[in-house]
């Protein structure tokens, strides 16, 4: 998508223009979040929204979606759907239901059950939410938020997101983990604003108390109200809650629920009526030891999921604990998938088995009731596997046919000789068999069905100067050899061979904010479950990319001299510049402490790509490789004017929603090209054209300056310009866009 389209957003509704404080906050973060609006704003006067009861569940084993009535706990509707992926989650609006699969969303009407054309989405499993008759799909790794229904909207935040929450009036809140932004999408607007920012380095999570969203700062042990204008009043917690705690997205009878994973315990903390007072002492409920990492509130009860055993623990408001097995239908030869824990618009918690054939419903008081999905009573002929004590009495696909079609002929004993004085007459022997007799009508063993591979184990990552190195152990093949491992992160991915156990992710070199890398195994069946590394973060910022890189002089055979301007050095002290050729990771050809370098040993007429960056030393002594600037040029063996096409960050500007300090014009300086000749200039960001470009004519010396055509606000992205004329296309230097 072109950046010009990314920057064109609708004006806010007239009723909100008067709120100057909020408008200023929104203006300050729109360019940063790069929000894309697909539809117009919703009508705030469209009427009341009614809570949606029940829940739709996708059964991947038989390819059907079933509706479970929450009052009767019976299946009352079903839709055939074979395109969903295992683990897909279903959300509903007033009129429609949406099956959230990896790479697609399938929609069908709740009244006529007709399936519409699918939507293409990222290849990650979305988090689904429901509230006020609307539904949401949140892609945490890509940083994409989608509101589904009559008032659809999509926002691209571009950074990983924490766990989202939604209030009963349909306002969605998300946490931008890297920069701490807390962003909201009310149901009556079509774009996301970020009115509050968490203090740098603090960990925490969003939750909803009643109908109010709050932020729980686990580092400061503080709970702060969120308003459309930013942070409101706050309350300090009375005890030290671990930073690793999981916060339930909704309160339990007015109390915030914390899951202490290390101690396998649940903390319920009540808040005081007046701001400034400390919170109540926690009510602590111990669970049996387990690997708990998912928690949801049903109103006055809590559901907690053990990842290792797939056991569900329920806690009511009096602290009573119960346990239930969720994946009761999992077979030994099946690929195990994690159960899904989902809070519906009716506040009930639905805990689905990995393949969606069984669900445990946790009601408002925390009582759990198991329900079969797609049993024979539901009108689905699902074949049942025999128990270990049962043996098949007839071959597969041959009903009413006996195992043996005929009995072998009766054999007669050879005659005996009663007169022992006479020699015995040897019985006639059958000739020896040359082949084994065929086995008739024996039941064949069912072929082993391959599944997707298991999850890689031992996943870890260590940051280095050229990016993180990710290590892992082999994943289980599950009947088909592992052919590849797919690593992904916010903004990119990388695939390595199935025999690889470690790889350097150079694409992530230079990131100063925390991030994670996800790894999955692939075989001929598909991709296995994902495993994330721990948080990867560089402590100190590296140098920015050198500016205004040019060929200073040429004309000497086999040689070029490059020159550039000194960049900002970040958190370190300058050590040297390095110049490499061919790739960013190639060994430096030249090391220099000046802002120019002469490279020799080149072939005349051959284009080379030069990579220049500054190396600094961090306060802890670590050498930091700075961001790169690249330039493509060819040496010539004769004296001639040096052609230069230089791109850089120009004057700051404001255009539509491209706003300072991130927004500025891309400046393009052309020198010594053909005089009085038309050239088309087209800017690119991360290899994608984002503006239609401009066609301009050089002056009598072959010069042209473009400084008011291409507004840009894509901080951290790689920017360059192509100029096309009679002699072909020339590429400028590539540099990293930074805020002014």
SEPA-810434 format. One record per residue (C-alpha): x, y, z; residue in three letters. Coordinates in steps of 0.1 Angstrom, whole numbers, plus 5000, padded with zeros to 4 digits. Layout:
N
XYZALA...
This chain:
740
500050005000UNK501350344991UNK502350585019UNK500150855005UNK497150635011UNK498450545046UNK498450925054UNK494951005041UNK492550965069UNK489051105075UNK488651415096UNK487251355131UNK483451385136UNK482251735141UNK481151665176UNK484751595187UNK486651885171UNK485952105202UNK488051885225UNK491352055220UNK493251855246UNK492351525230UNK492851655195UNK496451745204UNK497151405218UNK495651235188UNK497651455164UNK500851365182UNK500450995178UNK498650945145UNK501850955124UNK503550715148UNK500750465147UNK500250475109UNK496450405113UNK494650305082UNK490850365080UNK488950145056UNK485450285063UNK483650595075UNK482850675111UNK479950495127UNK476750665137UNK476850735175UNK473050755175UNK472450415159UNK470550275189UNK471150045218UNK473449745215UNK472249415229UNK474549155244UNK475048855222UNK474348525240UNK475948195234UNK479048115215UNK480047975180UNK482747705180UNK484747575151UNK485247195151UNK488347145129UNK488046765131UNK484846765109UNK484947105094UNK481847265109UNK480947565130UNK478447505158UNK476347745179UNK476047665216UNK473047815233UNK474347945267UNK470947895284UNK470347535275UNK473947435267UNK472747265236UNK473947305200UNK471147475181UNK472747565147UNK475647455125UNK477447565094UNK479747345072UNK483147525068UNK486147325056UNK488447625051UNK489047705087UNK492347615103UNK492747415136UNK492547645165UNK490447905147UNK488348125170UNK484848245162UNK483448585172UNK479948725165UNK478249055160UNK474449135159UNK474048975125UNK477148785115UNK479748545128UNK483448545118UNK485848245119UNK489348385126UNK491848155110UNK495448205101UNK495648395068UNK491848435064UNK488548535080UNK485348345070UNK482148535075UNK478548395076UNK475148535084UNK473548425116UNK470048425101UNK470648255068UNK473948075076UNK475348175042UNK479148205039UNK480548515023UNK483848575005UNK486848545030UNK489048835041UNK492848795038UNK494648865070UNK498148795085UNK499348435089UNK499048445127UNK496148345150UNK494148645160UNK492848725194UNK489048765192UNK486848985214UNK483149065215UNK481249355230UNK478249575223UNK477249385192UNK480649425176UNK483549185172UNK487349245170UNK490349055157UNK493749165171UNK496949045155UNK499549095183UNK502749035164UNK501949235133UNK500249515153UNK496949505134UNK493549575149UNK490249505130UNK486749585141UNK484249365123UNK480549425118UNK478449715106UNK481049965116UNK484349805104UNK487649965108UNK491249865106UNK494350015123UNK497949925116UNK499950015147UNK503149855133UNK504549725167UNK503749425189UNK500749455211UNK500049335246UNK496749155255UNK493749375244UNK490649455264UNK487249585254UNK484649765276UNK480949685275UNK480249995254UNK482549855227UNK485650065233UNK488749865225UNK492049935242UNK495549805232UNK499049845247UNK501949915223UNK504549725242UNK507649875225UNK506950245232UNK504350205260UNK501450375241UNK497950295253UNK495550335224UNK491750325222UNK489150265194UNK485650375206UNK482750215188UNK481550545174UNK484850645157UNK486850485129UNK490450555139UNK492650485169UNK494150735192UNK496850695219UNK496050935247UNK498450785273UNK501950645275UNK503350395301UNK506650505317UNK509650355298UNK510850025312UNK507649955332UNK505749635326UNK501949605330UNK498649515314UNK495249645306UNK492049535324UNK488449645327UNK486749715360UNK482949745355UNK482849955323UNK486150135329UNK489450045314UNK492450075336UNK496150015333UNK497949795359UNK501549895363UNK503249585376UNK506549765380UNK505250055401UNK502449845417UNK499850105407UNK496450095390UNK495550405369UNK492250495353UNK492150555315UNK490150835300UNK489850975264UNK492251245274UNK494951015290UNK495650895325UNK493150965353UNK493350895390UNK495450615404UNK495550365433UNK498650205448UNK498449835454UNK499049725489UNK501349435481UNK504149365456UNK502649195426UNK505249005405UNK506049165371UNK505548815356UNK501948805368UNK499048765343UNK496249015347UNK492748905338UNK491049125312UNK487949175334UNK487349215371UNK485948945394UNK483149095414UNK484849435413UNK488249295422UNK491349285399UNK492448925393UNK496148845391UNK497648505382UNK500948445399UNK502448185376UNK505548125397UNK503548035428UNK500547885410UNK498248125429UNK495348365421UNK495348705438UNK492048905440UNK492549275450UNK489749515457UNK490249885450UNK489150165474UNK486250395467UNK488350715468UNK491550795448UNK494850815467UNK493950535491UNK495750205490UNK494049895476UNK492749615499UNK494949335510UNK494849045484UNK492648735487UNK495048465477UNK493848125464UNK496447855459UNK496147625429UNK497847285425UNK501147305408UNK500947365370UNK502047575341UNK499247835342UNK499348115317UNK495748195306UNK493048345328UNK489648495322UNK486848625344UNK483148525341UNK481948795365UNK482048645399UNK484248355390UNK487648285373UNK488848035348UNK492647945347UNK494147715321UNK497147495327UNK499147485294UNK501047165303UNK498146935313UNK495247125295UNK493447115329UNK491047395337UNK490947545372UNK487947745383UNK487847975413UNK484648125426UNK484448445446UNK484648255479UNK487948095469UNK486647745461UNK488647565435UNK487647305410UNK489447125382UNK488246975349UNK490046815319UNK489347005287UNK490946795259UNK489146475269UNK488846355233UNK492546395224UNK493946065210UNK497645955213UNK498245975176UNK496746325172UNK498646655171UNK498046825204UNK496747175203UNK496347415231UNK492747475244UNK491347815237UNK489948025265UNK487348285253UNK485148535272UNK481948595252UNK479748905250UNK477448735276UNK480448735301UNK480548355302UNK483948195296UNK484047925269UNK487147685272UNK487347505239UNK489447185233UNK492247205208UNK490147075179UNK486847225190UNK484846905198UNK484446975235UNK483847295255UNK483647375292UNK481347665299UNK482147865330UNK479148055342UNK478948385360UNK479548225394UNK482548025383UNK480747695379UNK482147475350UNK479847255329UNK481347035301UNK479547015267UNK480046785238UNK480246955204UNK479146755173UNK478246425189UNK475846175173UNK472946345190UNK473746665170UNK473046485138UNK476646425128UNK477746075119UNK481246085135UNK483045755134UNK484045635169UNK487345455175UNK487145115192UNK488345095227UNK491544895234UNK489444595245UNK487444585213UNK488644425181UNK487144485146UNK485144195135UNK485044295098UNK487444465074UNK487244835068UNK484644945041UNK483244585037UNK480144575059UNK478344235065UNK481244045049UNK482843775071UNK486543775077UNK487043445059UNK485043375028UNK485442995029UNK486742725052UNK489842535041UNK489142175028UNK489141905054UNK492441705054UNK492241325057UNK494741135078UNK497040905056UNK496140535059UNK498040335084UNK499539985078UNK498239735103UNK500639465091UNK503939565107UNK505739275089UNK505239465056UNK507239775049UNK505340095054UNK504240265022UNK505340635025UNK502440875022UNK502441094991UNK503841435000UNK502641764985UNK505341944964UNK507042224984UNK505342564981UNK507342824962UNK505343114975UNK503343195007UNK499643145004UNK497743465001UNK495943595032UNK492343635024UNK490143925035UNK492244015065UNK491444365078UNK494144605067UNK495844825093UNK494845195087UNK497745395073UNK499545625097UNK498245985090UNK500946245091UNK500246565110UNK501846905113UNK505146895133UNK505346965170UNK506747285186UNK510547345187UNK511947315222UNK514747495239UNK514147825220UNK516448105231UNK517848425216UNK520948625224UNK521548975210UNK524749055191UNK526049355172UNK524649215139UNK521249115153UNK519948835176UNK521048475172UNK518048235177UNK518747875189UNK516347585192UNK516147205194UNK514446985168UNK510646965166UNK508846635166UNK508146525130UNK504746365136UNK504846135106UNK506446365080UNK510046495081UNK510546855091UNK511547045060UNK511947405073UNK511747635103UNK509947965099UNK511048255121UNK508848565122UNK508748895140UNK506849225137UNK507549345102UNK509249035087UNK510048665086UNK512848425076UNK512848055066UNK515747815072UNK516247445064UNK514847165085UNK518347065097UNK519147415110UNK519247475148UNK520547825150UNK520448135128UNK521448505129UNK518548735122UNK520449035106UNK517149195097UNK516649285134UNK520149445138UNK520049785154UNK516649765171UNK516749935205UNK513249855217UNK512249515230UNK510749245207UNK510348875203UNK510948625176UNK508448335169UNK509648005154UNK507547725139UNK508447395122UNK507047305088UNK506546975071UNK504546865040UNK501346885061UNK501847235073UNK503147455100UNK503247345136UNK502547545168UNK504547855174UNK507047915202UNK508348265211UNK511748365224UNK512048575255UNK512148945252UNK515149065231UNK516449415238UNK519549615232UNK520349835262UNK521950125243UNK521050305211UNK523450275182UNK524550555158UNK522150685132UNK522950625095UNK525650865079UNK523951145060UNK524451285025UNK526651005012UNK528151084977UNK530950994954UNK533451264961UNK535651204931UNK536150954903UNK538050924871UNK540850714884UNK540750354871UNK539650094897UNK539050354925UNK536250554941UNK536250804969UNK533050824990UNK532151105014UNK529351165039UNK528251375068UNK528651285105UNK525551115120UNK524151135155UNK526150885176UNK523350755198UNK524350645234UNK527950565225UNK531250725218UNK532550735182UNK535150465173UNK535350445135UNK533450425102UNK533350105082UNK532750065045UNK531649725032UNK530849604997UNK528149374985UNK526149295017UNK525549455050UNK527349175068UNK530449155046UNK533849215062UNK534649595061UNK536849685031UNK537850015047UNK538050145083UNK538450515088UNK537950785114UNK537251055088UNK534051115069UNK535450985036UNK537050665023UNK538850564991UNK538050214979UNK540550054955UNK540649724936UNK537449794917UNK536549714881UNK535650004859UNK532050014847UNK530849764873UNK528249884898UNK529049824935UNK526849874965UNK528750034994UNK527550005030UNK528750275054UNK528050295091UNK529550435123UNK530850205151UNK530450335187UNK531350215221UNK528450195247UNK528950285283UNK529249915292UNK532149875267UNK530049695240UNK530849795204UNK527649895186UNK527249885148UNK525250185137UNK522550205111UNK523550175075UNK523650415046UNK524050255012UNK525150394978UNK525450224944UNK528150354921UNK530650234894UNK534250354889UNK535250494855UNK538750514840UNK538550864826UNK537951214839UNK534251314837UNK531851504860UNK530651284888UNK526851214887UNK525251234921UNK521751144932UNK521551214970UNK518451164991UNK518151295027UNK515651425053UNK514651775043UNK512652055059UNK509951955084UNK506351985072UNK502751895079UNK500551725053UNK497151575060UNK498051355090UNK501751355084UNK502751565114UNK505851695131UNK508251595145UNK508251275124UNK507051445092UNK509451615068UNK510051635030UNK512451395014UNK515051604997UNK516551484965UNK519751644950UNK520651564914UNK524051684900UNK525851634867UNK523151454848UNK522051544813UNK521151914810UNK517652034801UNK516351674804UNK513151534820UNK513651284848UNK510951104869UNK511651094906UNK509950824927UNK510450774964UNK510550434982UNK510150315018UNK511449975027UNK511449884990UNK507849984983UNK506850284963UNK504650514984UNK504150814961UNK503350854925UNK506451064920UNK507151374900UNK508651444865UNK511051744865UNK513551894841UNK517251954849UNK518852294844UNK521552374819UNK524152204841UNK522251884847UNK521251974882UNK517851954900UNK516751994936UNK513551834948UNK512651954983UNK508952004985UNK507351704969UNK507451394991UNK506251435028UNK507251125049UNK506851025085UNK507950655085UNK510450665114UNK512950375113UNK512250285077UNK514750265049UNK514250545023UNK515650594988UNK514750754955UNK514850634919UNK515450874890UNK514550754855UNK515650934823UNK517050864789UNK520050674802UNK517950444824UNK517250434862UNK519650564888UNK519150474925UNK520050724953UNK521650634986UNK519550455011UNK519150595046UNK517050545078UNK514250795084UNK514350955118UNK512151195137UNK513151565136UNK
